């Protein structure tokens, strides 16, 4: 469904300034099945909950874009991670 | 992170034979943070569980590919859906 290529965006920047990021893309191709429910809004909530189980995510660090036409729904979630601190660790910045 | 374009693969085929599909792509760009845990294996399990809450998925209908280099881990999950039957519905084919 997606044609995609991996392009780490900050190849040029030095490692220290490079941000840690998580990107999730979902596409639901309904294949002419008009009656099929739109799963993406439900999955969006579940996926964000799953991520928050493993890493602390600031509210304003999450960018969500959703698009839909008659055959294809897509959801893009971009999350800037706080340099890899996981929920359990008590390390403060 | 991803450069991507949406290309519904079966544009030419008639709607009846077009399959219903769900595609999930995850990318974790560690931004030079070598100590950051690899979230993708954990997220893979949680995302599949989230999907199975909403739609019946046959074991052999799931294709998973994972790649990792020093800066970027990526996970691709392709799922062929059984024409939109949700877990609750008792409609049999």
Backbone of each chain as ProteinMPNN parsed JSONL, in Angstrom:
{"seq_chain_A": "XXXXXXXXXXXXXXXXXXXXXXXXXXXXXXXXXXXXXXXXXXXXXXXXXXXXXXXXXXXXXXXXXXXXXXXXXXXXXXXXXXXXXXXXXXXXX", "coords_chain_A": {"N_chain_A": [[0.865, -1.194, 0.0], [1.803, 1.292, 0.949], [4.283, 3.09, -0.746], [7.484, 3.36, 0.213], [10.39, 4.927, 1.617], [13.289, 4.706, 3.682], [14.485, 7.486, 5.183], [16.636, 8.718, 7.232], [16.217, 11.75, 8.738], [18.06, 13.532, 9.812], [20.649, 13.187, 8.874], [22.822, 14.84, 8.309], [23.214, 16.405, 10.611], [25.036, 16.59, 13.783], [25.364, 13.812, 16.035], [24.596, 14.512, 18.673], [22.708, 16.606, 18.474], [20.699, 15.332, 17.193], [17.362, 14.214, 17.161], [15.391, 11.927, 19.072], [13.03, 9.845, 17.695], [9.736, 8.548, 17.035], [7.863, 7.036, 14.576], [4.729, 6.302, 13.258], [2.838, 4.737, 10.825], [-0.307, 4.071, 9.525], [-2.338, 2.271, 7.317], [-5.463, 1.661, 5.917], [-6.848, -0.263, 3.642], [-9.78, -0.566, 2.058], [-10.645, -2.09, -0.031], [-12.927, -2.002, -1.714], [-14.883, -2.705, 0.032], [-17.376, -1.381, 1.265], [-18.802, -1.548, 3.612], [-17.121, -2.044, 5.657], [-15.851, -1.359, 8.908], [-14.252, 1.686, 10.098], [-11.188, 1.285, 11.179], [-9.068, 2.822, 12.028], [-9.352, 5.154, 13.81], [-9.908, 3.819, 16.239], [-7.657, 2.227, 16.519], [-5.716, 4.16, 16.711], [-6.001, 5.246, 19.298], [-5.466, 2.971, 20.881], [-2.836, 2.372, 20.105], [-1.378, 4.609, 20.912], [-1.736, 4.364, 23.652], [-0.34, 1.982, 24.035], [2.252, 2.764, 23.403], [2.743, 4.625, 25.436], [2.958, 2.959, 27.57], [5.526, 2.108, 27.476], [7.252, 4.248, 27.133], [7.842, 7.609, 28.256], [5.749, 10.121, 27.158], [5.431, 13.385, 26.073], [2.569, 15.512, 25.973], [2.553, 17.478, 24.016], [4.311, 16.499, 22.251], [3.347, 14.88, 20.398], [2.205, 14.322, 17.147], [-0.493, 14.085, 15.038], [-1.9, 12.891, 12.078], [-4.668, 12.347, 9.981], [-6.16, 10.84, 7.179], [-8.732, 10.291, 4.699], [-10.22, 8.511, 2.053], [-12.547, 7.135, -0.374], [-11.562, 4.551, -0.621], [-9.31, 4.238, 0.906], [-7.977, 4.701, 4.121], [-5.812, 6.633, 6.116], [-3.344, 7.005, 8.64], [-1.096, 8.989, 10.395], [1.318, 9.069, 12.853], [3.467, 11.007, 14.635], [6.024, 11.106, 16.929], [8.011, 12.795, 19.205], [10.604, 11.696, 21.108], [11.691, 11.797, 24.497], [14.628, 11.638, 24.438], [14.907, 8.999, 25.097], [14.243, 8.337, 27.733], [12.766, 5.967, 29.778], [9.518, 5.086, 31.149], [9.805, 3.94, 33.666], [12.278, 4.778, 34.654], [13.749, 7.142, 36.948], [15.202, 9.218, 36.252], [15.899, 12.631, 36.084], [15.735, 15.519, 33.962]], "CA_chain_A": [[0.0, 0.0, 0.0], [2.711, 2.432, 0.947], [5.625, 3.022, -1.321], [8.18, 4.208, 1.196], [11.849, 4.729, 1.731], [13.728, 5.217, 4.984], [15.468, 8.556, 5.025], [16.877, 9.419, 8.51], [16.221, 13.149, 8.292], [19.137, 14.423, 10.292], [21.941, 12.555, 8.55], [23.898, 15.845, 8.326], [23.45, 16.957, 11.957], [25.855, 15.731, 14.664], [24.496, 12.892, 16.794], [24.069, 15.11, 19.917], [21.483, 17.407, 18.292], [19.672, 14.527, 16.534], [16.281, 13.913, 18.105], [14.901, 10.551, 19.029], [11.669, 9.958, 17.16], [8.979, 7.342, 16.702], [6.851, 7.374, 13.569], [3.826, 5.19, 12.973], [1.921, 4.973, 9.707], [-1.29, 3.02, 9.337], [-3.207, 2.438, 6.139], [-6.525, 0.655, 5.836], [-7.376, -0.297, 2.273], [-11.043, -1.289, 2.251], [-10.831, -3.041, -1.137], [-14.294, -2.031, -2.256], [-15.821, -3.209, 1.058], [-17.893, -0.131, 1.832], [-19.43, -1.728, 4.944], [-16.11, -2.344, 6.68], [-15.696, -0.25, 9.847], [-12.978, 2.416, 10.015], [-10.446, 0.83, 12.372], [-7.938, 3.672, 12.397], [-9.539, 5.931, 15.046], [-9.792, 2.926, 17.411], [-6.257, 1.796, 16.636], [-4.918, 5.325, 17.134], [-6.048, 5.338, 20.762], [-4.785, 1.797, 21.451], [-1.393, 2.434, 19.823], [-0.81, 5.635, 21.795], [-1.678, 3.766, 24.999], [0.739, 0.976, 24.05], [3.54, 3.488, 23.428], [2.908, 5.263, 26.751], [3.354, 1.914, 28.544], [6.967, 1.835, 27.374], [8.097, 5.463, 27.161], [7.136, 8.813, 28.675], [5.484, 10.953, 25.98], [4.818, 14.674, 26.394], [1.36, 15.701, 25.166], [2.788, 18.308, 22.81], [5.347, 15.852, 21.418], [2.638, 13.931, 19.52], [1.56, 14.966, 15.985], [-1.334, 13.054, 14.406], [-2.595, 13.302, 10.85], [-5.504, 11.275, 9.459], [-6.791, 11.139, 5.886], [-9.631, 9.19, 4.32], [-11.052, 8.642, 0.843], [-13.54, 6.031, -0.372], [-10.94, 3.219, -0.571], [-8.117, 4.155, 1.759], [-7.815, 5.6, 5.268], [-4.411, 6.576, 6.571], [-3.096, 7.685, 9.911], [0.34, 9.163, 10.63], [1.584, 9.538, 14.209], [4.886, 11.342, 14.831], [6.268, 11.352, 18.36], [9.392, 13.119, 19.587], [10.841, 11.027, 22.387], [12.566, 12.594, 25.373], [15.991, 11.117, 24.557], [14.968, 7.59, 25.472], [13.97, 8.004, 29.136], [11.557, 5.144, 29.837], [8.586, 5.491, 32.209], [10.22, 3.475, 35.003], [13.479, 5.436, 35.221], [13.382, 8.391, 37.655], [16.228, 10.215, 35.865], [15.248, 13.897, 35.675], [16.672, 16.226, 33.027]], "C_chain_A": [[0.886, 1.223, 0.0], [3.876, 2.114, 0.041], [6.435, 3.862, -0.368], [9.675, 3.947, 1.136], [12.251, 5.33, 3.065], [14.749, 6.304, 4.72], [15.658, 9.2, 6.408], [17.1, 10.891, 8.203], [17.476, 13.906, 8.714], [20.496, 13.781, 10.073], [23.06, 13.592, 8.736], [24.249, 16.248, 9.765], [24.322, 16.019, 12.776], [24.895, 14.94, 15.548], [23.848, 13.612, 17.97], [22.763, 15.853, 19.639], [20.379, 16.573, 17.671], [18.621, 14.142, 17.57], [15.941, 12.437, 17.987], [13.421, 10.628, 18.67], [11.038, 8.585, 16.928], [7.929, 7.768, 15.68], [6.032, 6.122, 13.265], [2.903, 5.603, 11.819], [0.968, 3.791, 9.64], [-2.08, 3.328, 8.075], [-4.214, 1.314, 6.146], [-7.119, 0.78, 4.453], [-8.622, -1.164, 2.298], [-11.388, -2.201, 1.092], [-12.276, -3.146, -1.565], [-15.314, -2.507, -1.235], [-16.356, -2.008, 1.831], [-18.392, -0.302, 3.258], [-18.377, -1.902, 6.033], [-15.905, -1.126, 7.581], [-14.348, 0.442, 9.652], [-12.203, 2.113, 11.292], [-9.485, 1.886, 12.906], [-8.183, 4.521, 13.649], [-9.402, 5.065, 16.303], [-8.335, 2.538, 17.632], [-5.378, 2.947, 17.114], [-4.861, 5.39, 18.651], [-5.246, 4.189, 21.388], [-3.269, 1.887, 21.263], [-0.735, 3.473, 20.727], [-0.706, 5.099, 23.228], [-0.52, 2.77, 25.102], [2.098, 1.678, 24.154], [3.791, 4.05, 24.821], [3.234, 4.238, 27.835], [4.879, 1.794, 28.592], [7.83, 3.099, 27.469], [7.241, 6.671, 27.536], [6.98, 9.711, 27.451], [4.806, 12.247, 26.434], [3.63, 14.883, 25.451], [1.676, 16.453, 23.867], [3.862, 17.704, 21.909], [4.699, 14.904, 20.403], [1.928, 14.704, 18.414], [0.812, 13.868, 15.228], [-2.004, 13.624, 13.163], [-3.405, 12.12, 10.325], [-6.125, 11.725, 8.142], [-7.682, 9.964, 5.5], [-10.23, 9.491, 2.958], [-11.892, 7.372, 0.762], [-12.859, 4.667, -0.23], [-9.901, 3.088, 0.536], [-8.209, 5.165, 2.899], [-6.365, 5.498, 5.703], [-4.264, 7.434, 7.816], [-1.587, 7.777, 10.076], [0.512, 9.732, 12.027], [3.088, 9.771, 14.324], [5.086, 11.727, 16.293], [7.746, 11.658, 18.562], [9.611, 12.548, 20.974], [11.853, 11.826, 23.193], [13.929, 11.929, 25.543], [16.033, 9.763, 25.211], [14.724, 7.321, 26.944], [12.723, 7.14, 29.163], [10.767, 5.52, 31.076], [9.154, 5.123, 33.569], [11.348, 4.358, 35.545], [13.092, 6.76, 35.861], [14.396, 9.475, 37.304], [15.514, 11.5, 35.478], [16.254, 14.678, 34.843], [17.322, 17.377, 33.738]], "O_chain_A": [[0.741, 2.099, -0.853], [4.399, 1.0, 0.056], [6.083, 5.022, -0.156], [10.142, 2.906, 0.675], [11.666, 6.308, 3.531], [15.777, 6.051, 4.091], [14.928, 10.133, 6.744], [18.046, 11.251, 7.502], [17.898, 14.833, 8.023], [21.372, 13.815, 10.937], [24.125, 13.264, 9.259], [25.422, 16.412, 10.103], [24.363, 14.815, 12.523], [23.759, 15.354, 15.776], [22.676, 13.371, 18.259], [21.82, 15.773, 20.425], [19.235, 17.023, 17.61], [18.946, 13.791, 18.705], [16.169, 11.796, 16.961], [12.661, 11.386, 19.274], [11.728, 7.601, 16.662], [7.199, 8.737, 15.891], [6.574, 5.038, 13.046], [2.28, 6.665, 11.843], [1.397, 2.639, 9.693], [-2.44, 4.473, 7.801], [-3.864, 0.152, 6.355], [-7.788, 1.758, 4.12], [-8.535, -2.369, 2.533], [-12.315, -3.004, 1.193], [-12.796, -4.245, -1.759], [-16.482, -2.698, -1.572], [-15.856, -1.665, 2.902], [-18.415, 0.655, 4.032], [-18.714, -1.907, 7.217], [-15.799, 0.0, 7.095], [-13.415, -0.147, 9.105], [-12.531, 2.628, 12.361], [-9.123, 1.864, 14.082], [-7.29, 4.605, 14.492], [-8.852, 5.51, 17.31], [-7.841, 2.52, 18.759], [-4.406, 2.731, 17.839], [-3.787, 5.569, 19.226], [-4.452, 4.402, 22.304], [-2.508, 1.521, 22.158], [0.353, 3.236, 21.252], [0.279, 5.346, 23.925], [0.185, 2.716, 26.11], [2.978, 1.243, 24.896], [4.907, 3.969, 25.336], [3.73, 4.601, 28.901], [5.45, 1.426, 29.619], [9.001, 3.027, 27.842], [6.065, 6.747, 27.179], [7.964, 10.028, 26.783], [3.76, 12.223, 27.083], [3.672, 14.487, 24.286], [1.164, 16.135, 22.793], [4.274, 18.318, 20.925], [5.389, 14.216, 19.65], [1.151, 15.62, 18.685], [1.396, 12.86, 14.829], [-2.598, 14.701, 13.198], [-2.886, 11.008, 10.234], [-6.563, 12.869, 8.016], [-7.449, 8.821, 5.894], [-10.7, 10.604, 2.723], [-11.947, 6.609, 1.726], [-13.49, 3.716, 0.231], [-9.64, 1.996, 1.041], [-8.485, 6.343, 2.672], [-5.764, 4.425, 5.665], [-4.957, 8.433, 8.008], [-0.876, 6.784, 9.921], [-0.078, 10.761, 12.356], [3.884, 8.851, 14.135], [4.378, 12.588, 16.817], [8.618, 10.892, 18.15], [8.883, 12.881, 21.91], [12.756, 12.451, 22.637], [14.351, 11.677, 26.672], [17.04, 9.387, 25.811], [14.961, 6.203, 27.4], [11.698, 7.546, 28.615], [11.287, 6.2, 31.961], [9.016, 5.885, 34.525], [11.386, 4.658, 36.738], [12.193, 7.439, 35.366], [14.457, 10.516, 37.959], [14.617, 11.476, 34.636], [17.465, 14.52, 34.997], [18.131, 18.091, 33.146]]}, "seq_chain_B": "XXXXXXXXXXXXXXXXXXXXXXXXXXXXXXXXXXXXXXXXXXXXXXXXXXXXXXXXXXXXXXXXXXXXXXXXXXXXXXXXXXXXXXXXXXXXX", "coords_chain_B": {"N_chain_B": [[10.572, 10.899, 8.656], [9.914, 8.615, 7.215], [9.77, 8.74, 3.74], [6.943, 8.773, 1.96], [4.349, 7.431, -0.115], [0.912, 7.188, -0.923], [-0.284, 4.416, -2.464], [-2.829, 2.875, -3.638], [-2.811, -0.462, -4.277], [-4.433, -2.026, -5.921], [-5.682, -0.632, -7.939], [-6.462, -1.077, -10.583], [-7.917, -3.471, -10.53], [-11.279, -4.912, -10.28], [-13.716, -3.861, -7.854], [-14.792, -6.066, -6.461], [-12.793, -8.114, -6.422], [-10.804, -6.889, -5.01], [-8.712, -6.803, -2.181], [-9.191, -6.482, 1.356], [-7.132, -4.639, 3.397], [-4.689, -4.049, 5.973], [-2.104, -1.942, 6.846], [0.791, -1.408, 8.688], [3.356, 0.717, 9.587], [6.282, 1.176, 11.407], [8.739, 3.342, 12.658], [11.714, 3.826, 14.406], [13.737, 6.289, 15.25], [16.765, 6.678, 16.581], [18.404, 8.837, 16.955], [21.168, 9.131, 17.574], [21.207, 8.253, 20.14], [22.427, 5.894, 21.704], [21.777, 4.41, 23.944], [19.127, 4.082, 24.131], [16.204, 2.091, 24.543], [15.034, -0.617, 22.403], [12.076, -0.134, 21.101], [10.41, -1.327, 19.255], [9.991, -4.223, 19.058], [8.417, -4.612, 21.379], [6.252, -2.949, 20.88], [5.249, -4.15, 18.622], [3.971, -6.503, 19.514], [1.98, -5.395, 21.184], [0.514, -3.851, 19.343], [-0.498, -5.737, 17.551], [-2.169, -7.103, 19.297], [-3.962, -5.054, 19.856], [-5.169, -4.704, 17.365], [-6.419, -7.185, 17.033], [-8.408, -6.97, 18.864], [-10.339, -5.59, 17.554], [-10.794, -6.69, 15.063], [-11.182, -9.853, 13.4], [-8.358, -11.796, 12.888], [-6.614, -13.908, 10.803], [-4.005, -16.257, 11.518], [-2.178, -16.77, 9.481], [-2.471, -14.594, 7.945], [-0.969, -12.519, 8.543], [1.883, -10.571, 7.972], [5.141, -9.906, 8.865], [7.851, -7.675, 8.995], [11.055, -6.776, 10.104], [13.602, -4.388, 10.525], [16.933, -3.236, 11.334], [19.317, -0.728, 11.97], [22.228, 1.123, 13.076], [21.087, 3.57, 13.681], [18.398, 3.537, 13.106], [15.414, 1.755, 13.56], [13.029, -0.365, 12.046], [9.69, -1.425, 11.45], [7.434, -3.43, 9.735], [4.12, -4.235, 9.3], [1.894, -6.234, 7.672], [-1.425, -6.943, 7.054], [-3.911, -9.069, 5.935], [-7.282, -8.593, 5.741], [-10.303, -10.249, 6.638], [-12.334, -9.392, 4.744], [-13.645, -7.567, 6.337], [-15.135, -8.649, 8.485], [-16.012, -8.146, 11.785], [-14.89, -8.96, 15.15], [-17.067, -9.292, 16.856], [-19.274, -9.798, 15.238], [-21.429, -12.446, 14.044], [-21.529, -13.291, 11.552], [-21.205, -15.717, 9.07], [-18.971, -16.935, 6.488]], "CA_chain_B": [[11.486, 9.736, 8.623], [9.571, 7.931, 5.978], [9.203, 9.433, 2.59], [6.013, 7.723, 1.521], [3.216, 7.869, -0.955], [-0.152, 6.189, -0.842], [-0.583, 3.887, -3.803], [-3.691, 1.682, -3.546], [-2.166, -1.358, -5.242], [-5.293, -2.743, -6.887], [-6.523, 0.384, -8.599], [-7.01, -1.614, -11.845], [-8.831, -4.611, -10.324], [-12.656, -4.503, -9.91], [-13.824, -3.77, -6.383], [-15.109, -7.354, -5.811], [-11.64, -8.967, -6.117], [-9.827, -6.14, -4.231], [-8.676, -7.329, -0.815], [-9.149, -5.475, 2.408], [-5.791, -4.766, 3.969], [-4.237, -3.086, 6.982], [-0.64, -1.907, 6.832], [1.335, -0.574, 9.759], [4.804, 0.91, 9.517], [6.823, 1.897, 12.564], [10.179, 3.632, 12.566], [12.264, 4.414, 15.63], [15.014, 6.928, 14.925], [17.34, 6.844, 17.927], [19.052, 10.154, 17.04], [22.488, 9.085, 18.225], [21.045, 7.864, 21.55], [22.691, 4.458, 21.656], [21.3, 3.667, 25.127], [17.661, 4.014, 24.136], [15.75, 0.719, 24.3], [14.387, -0.841, 21.105], [10.652, -0.252, 21.433], [9.571, -1.935, 18.216], [9.474, -5.573, 19.38], [7.328, -4.52, 22.374], [5.087, -2.335, 20.224], [4.694, -5.119, 17.654], [3.038, -7.382, 20.24], [0.826, -4.597, 21.642], [-0.289, -3.401, 18.193], [-1.25, -6.899, 17.054], [-3.259, -7.345, 20.266], [-4.967, -3.991, 19.67], [-5.9, -4.992, 16.116], [-7.262, -8.371, 17.24], [-9.584, -6.568, 19.651], [-11.344, -4.966, 16.68], [-11.111, -7.472, 13.856], [-10.679, -11.226, 13.429], [-7.178, -11.886, 12.02], [-6.075, -15.268, 10.668], [-2.563, -16.251, 11.832], [-1.334, -16.724, 8.258], [-2.793, -13.379, 7.173], [-0.104, -11.454, 9.094], [3.277, -10.62, 7.484], [5.901, -8.947, 9.682], [9.262, -7.505, 8.629], [11.724, -5.823, 10.983], [14.993, -4.082, 10.142], [17.547, -2.367, 12.332], [20.738, -0.384, 11.852], [22.637, 1.754, 14.346], [20.29, 4.764, 14.012], [16.971, 3.433, 12.771], [14.758, 0.44, 13.524], [11.738, -0.22, 11.351], [8.831, -2.612, 11.538], [6.316, -3.354, 8.787], [3.125, -5.291, 9.538], [0.857, -6.274, 6.642], [-2.492, -7.862, 7.464], [-5.058, -9.193, 5.028], [-8.479, -8.681, 6.583], [-11.295, -11.167, 6.063], [-13.489, -8.694, 4.185], [-14.292, -6.645, 7.253], [-15.968, -9.203, 9.561], [-15.418, -7.798, 13.076], [-14.874, -10.088, 16.099], [-18.387, -9.513, 17.494], [-20.355, -10.268, 14.33], [-21.418, -13.926, 13.927], [-21.769, -13.582, 10.124], [-20.191, -16.685, 8.591], [-18.825, -16.721, 5.012]], "C_chain_B": [[11.173, 8.96, 7.352], [9.288, 8.969, 4.899], [8.199, 8.447, 2.051], [4.943, 8.304, 0.617], [2.163, 6.776, -0.875], [-0.424, 5.698, -2.254], [-1.49, 2.679, -3.609], [-3.289, 0.723, -4.649], [-3.152, -1.865, -6.293], [-6.248, -1.778, -7.574], [-7.206, -0.256, -9.825], [-8.083, -2.651, -11.566], [-10.229, -4.098, -9.996], [-12.772, -4.599, -8.395], [-14.014, -5.15, -5.781], [-13.827, -8.095, -5.465], [-10.637, -8.22, -5.239], [-9.884, -6.631, -2.791], [-8.711, -6.167, 0.158], [-7.861, -5.705, 3.18], [-5.533, -3.698, 5.029], [-2.708, -3.134, 6.95], [-0.172, -0.946, 7.912], [2.853, -0.502, 9.584], [5.233, 1.663, 10.768], [8.299, 2.149, 12.301], [10.599, 4.288, 13.862], [13.649, 4.933, 15.268], [15.664, 7.299, 16.247], [18.155, 8.119, 18.05], [20.336, 10.109, 17.843], [22.404, 8.663, 19.677], [21.18, 6.341, 21.644], [22.048, 3.706, 22.815], [19.786, 3.463, 25.072], [17.202, 2.596, 23.781], [15.112, 0.605, 22.917], [12.904, -1.134, 21.38], [9.889, -1.152, 20.475], [9.108, -3.361, 18.531], [8.323, -5.532, 20.385], [6.071, -3.972, 21.709], [4.437, -3.305, 19.241], [3.632, -5.977, 18.337], [1.778, -6.598, 20.641], [-0.082, -4.199, 20.481], [-1.116, -4.568, 17.639], [-2.416, -7.214, 17.992], [-4.377, -6.307, 20.083], [-5.819, -4.27, 18.431], [-6.879, -6.143, 16.343], [-8.466, -8.073, 18.125], [-10.722, -6.105, 18.723], [-11.699, -5.828, 15.465], [-10.478, -8.861, 13.952], [-9.522, -11.326, 12.437], [-6.695, -13.337, 12.004], [-4.551, -15.204, 10.886], [-1.739, -16.07, 10.547], [-1.646, -15.481, 7.41], [-1.906, -12.212, 7.612], [1.322, -11.645, 8.594], [4.043, -9.522, 8.208], [7.349, -8.887, 9.205], [9.883, -6.464, 9.555], [13.164, -5.631, 10.505], [15.588, -3.159, 11.202], [18.964, -2.018, 11.892], [21.07, 0.475, 13.065], [21.747, 2.958, 14.701], [18.788, 4.53, 13.929], [16.511, 1.974, 12.847], [13.423, 0.636, 12.821], [10.993, -1.555, 11.417], [7.687, -2.41, 10.556], [5.4, -4.531, 9.062], [2.065, -5.173, 8.445], [-0.18, -7.332, 7.03], [-3.59, -7.867, 6.413], [-6.283, -9.431, 5.881], [-9.532, -9.519, 5.869], [-12.529, -10.404, 5.591], [-14.293, -7.96, 5.233], [-15.176, -7.284, 8.291], [-15.336, -8.808, 10.875], [-15.628, -8.968, 14.027], [-16.28, -10.357, 16.609], [-19.335, -10.202, 16.51], [-20.277, -11.775, 14.155], [-21.638, -14.294, 12.473], [-20.732, -14.601, 9.676], [-20.131, -16.571, 7.086], [-19.55, -17.811, 4.263]], "O_chain_B": [[12.049, 8.69, 6.532], [8.624, 9.972, 5.159], [8.594, 7.334, 1.703], [4.685, 9.508, 0.604], [2.483, 5.591, -0.772], [-0.757, 6.488, -3.137], [-0.994, 1.566, -3.433], [-3.41, 1.049, -5.829], [-2.763, -2.109, -7.435], [-7.432, -2.056, -7.764], [-8.386, -0.01, -10.075], [-9.074, -2.711, -12.294], [-10.374, -2.983, -9.495], [-12.021, -5.324, -7.743], [-13.474, -5.422, -4.709], [-13.72, -8.655, -4.374], [-9.692, -8.841, -4.754], [-10.965, -6.85, -2.244], [-8.324, -5.041, -0.157], [-7.545, -6.831, 3.566], [-6.087, -2.6, 4.981], [-2.1, -4.203, 7.016], [-0.668, 0.173, 8.033], [3.532, -1.52, 9.452], [4.623, 2.664, 11.142], [9.012, 1.287, 11.789], [9.929, 5.192, 14.36], [14.585, 4.174, 15.02], [15.151, 8.159, 16.963], [18.568, 8.464, 19.157], [20.564, 10.962, 18.701], [23.407, 8.703, 20.388], [20.191, 5.608, 21.66], [21.793, 2.507, 22.708], [19.232, 2.736, 25.897], [17.724, 1.975, 22.855], [14.699, 1.606, 22.332], [12.536, -2.222, 21.825], [8.838, -1.686, 20.829], [7.944, -3.685, 18.297], [7.37, -6.303, 20.277], [4.967, -4.464, 21.941], [3.221, -3.284, 19.051], [2.534, -6.157, 17.811], [0.657, -7.074, 20.46], [-1.306, -4.208, 20.616], [-2.288, -4.403, 17.303], [-3.511, -7.55, 17.543], [-5.564, -6.629, 20.145], [-7.037, -4.093, 18.451], [-8.027, -6.086, 15.902], [-9.434, -8.833, 18.138], [-11.901, -6.213, 19.061], [-12.79, -5.7, 14.908], [-9.391, -9.028, 14.505], [-9.683, -10.979, 11.266], [-6.405, -13.92, 13.049], [-3.896, -14.238, 10.495], [-0.753, -15.334, 10.519], [-1.143, -15.341, 6.295], [-2.052, -11.085, 7.138], [1.911, -12.715, 8.755], [3.653, -8.356, 8.177], [7.997, -9.92, 9.032], [9.308, -5.397, 9.769], [13.846, -6.586, 10.133], [14.878, -2.41, 11.873], [19.728, -2.895, 11.49], [20.269, 0.549, 13.997], [21.653, 3.334, 15.869], [18.001, 5.217, 14.58], [17.136, 1.081, 12.275], [12.768, 1.667, 12.979], [11.584, -2.635, 11.436], [7.048, -1.359, 10.541], [5.835, -5.682, 9.06], [1.417, -4.136, 8.311], [0.169, -8.481, 7.302], [-4.129, -6.822, 6.046], [-6.316, -10.378, 6.667], [-9.633, -9.494, 4.643], [-13.647, -10.729, 5.99], [-15.492, -7.744, 5.056], [-15.926, -6.567, 8.953], [-14.163, -9.126, 11.073], [-16.434, -9.859, 13.759], [-16.662, -11.514, 16.782], [-20.106, -11.082, 16.896], [-19.181, -12.335, 14.12], [-21.902, -15.456, 12.162], [-19.533, -14.398, 9.864], [-21.106, -16.162, 6.454], [-19.553, -17.818, 3.032]]}, "name": "protein", "num_of_chains": 2, "seq": "XXXXXXXXXXXXXXXXXXXXXXXXXXXXXXXXXXXXXXXXXXXXXXXXXXXXXXXXXXXXXXXXXXXXXXXXXXXXXXXXXXXXXXXXXXXXXXXXXXXXXXXXXXXXXXXXXXXXXXXXXXXXXXXXXXXXXXXXXXXXXXXXXXXXXXXXXXXXXXXXXXXXXXXXXXXXXXXXXXXXXXXXXX"}
